[in-house]
Amino acid sequence: MSVVSQGIRDFVNKAIKDNKVMIFSKSYCPYCIRAKDLFDDIEVDYKALELNDHKDGEAIQTVLKELTNQNTVPNIFINQHHVGGSDSLRSALKSGKLERLFKEAAINYSKLK
């Protein structure tokens, strides 16, 4: 267990719970930009938290690693389900998993490409 405060853990869990699509991101990361562009292209609202702009960004990333075993961004959740990063998102799109997650969460989207 790391020395991350319970407040940071609560913050991360609340962000995941309160947003149907939650992306933990870094503003300069090309994979993060690609993932956000995909959601923009299919007109799905999402909440993005740019870890490099957040005072607790490093601690948040530590909590995400503990929750998901993923140390990289983007770290994407749909309806509290961990999707993964950019490559996992693209795979979910191709396999139809993304569409199923949207339907389960009652998320409207435009035609998936």
C-alpha positions in Angstrom: 0.0 0.0 0.0 1.4 3.4 -1.0 1.3 6.5 1.1 -1.5 8.1 -0.9 -4.1 9.7 1.3 -7.6 8.3 1.6 -8.9 11.6 0.3 -7.1 11.0 -3.1 -8.5 7.5 -3.2 -12.0 8.9 -2.5 -11.6 11.6 -5.2 -10.6 9.0 -7.8 -13.5 6.6 -6.9 -16.0 9.5 -6.9 -14.8 10.7 -10.4 -15.2 7.1 -11.7 -18.6 6.8 -10.1 -20.0 10.2 -11.0 -19.1 10.2 -14.7 -20.4 7.7 -17.2 -17.2 8.1 -19.3 -14.2 9.1 -17.2 -10.8 9.6 -18.8 -7.7 10.1 -16.7 -5.4 11.8 -19.1 -2.3 14.0 -19.7 -2.9 17.0 -22.0 0.3 16.4 -24.0 -0.1 12.7 -24.4 -0.8 11.6 -28.1 -2.6 8.4 -26.9 -4.8 10.5 -24.6 -5.6 12.9 -27.4 -6.5 10.0 -29.7 -8.8 8.5 -27.2 -10.6 11.8 -26.5 -10.8 12.4 -30.3 -12.6 9.0 -30.7 -15.2 10.1 -28.1 -15.6 13.5 -29.8 -16.0 11.8 -33.2 -18.9 9.6 -31.9 -20.3 12.5 -30.0 -20.0 10.9 -26.5 -19.7 13.2 -23.5 -16.8 12.4 -21.2 -15.0 13.9 -18.3 -11.3 14.2 -18.7 -9.0 14.8 -15.8 -5.6 16.1 -17.0 -3.2 14.7 -14.5 -0.3 17.0 -15.5 -2.5 20.0 -14.7 -3.8 18.6 -11.3 -1.9 19.4 -8.1 -2.4 15.7 -7.0 -1.8 14.2 -10.5 1.0 11.9 -9.4 -1.0 10.6 -6.4 -4.0 10.1 -8.6 -2.0 8.1 -11.1 -0.7 6.0 -8.2 -4.2 5.2 -7.1 -5.2 4.3 -10.7 -2.2 1.9 -10.8 -3.5 0.2 -7.6 -7.1 0.0 -9.0 -6.3 -1.1 -12.5 -2.7 -2.4 -12.6 -2.2 0.1 -15.4 0.5 2.7 -15.0 -0.1 4.7 -18.2 -2.7 7.2 -19.5 -5.2 7.4 -20.8 -6.9 5.3 -18.2 -10.5 5.0 -19.3 -13.7 4.0 -17.5 -17.1 3.6 -18.9 -20.0 3.2 -16.5 -17.4 2.3 -13.8 -16.0 -0.4 -16.0 -12.2 -0.2 -16.6 -11.7 -0.2 -20.4 -7.9 0.5 -20.3 -5.9 2.7 -22.5 -6.0 3.9 -26.0 -5.2 0.6 -27.7 -7.8 -1.2 -25.5 -10.4 1.5 -26.4 -9.7 0.9 -30.1 -10.0 -2.9 -29.6 -13.3 -2.4 -27.8 -14.5 -0.3 -30.7 -13.6 -2.9 -33.3 -14.9 -5.9 -31.3 -18.3 -4.3 -30.5 -17.6 -4.2 -26.7 -17.6 -0.4 -26.7 -21.1 -0.3 -28.2 -22.3 -2.9 -25.6 -20.9 -0.8 -22.8 -22.6 2.3 -24.2 -25.9 0.5 -24.4 -25.6 -0.9 -20.8 -24.9 2.7 -19.5 -27.6 4.2 -21.7 -25.0 6.5 -23.3 -26.1 8.0 -26.6 -23.5 8.0 -29.4 -23.4 8.6 -33.1 -22.5 5.9 -35.5 -19.4 4.0 -34.4 -16.8 4.0 -37.1 
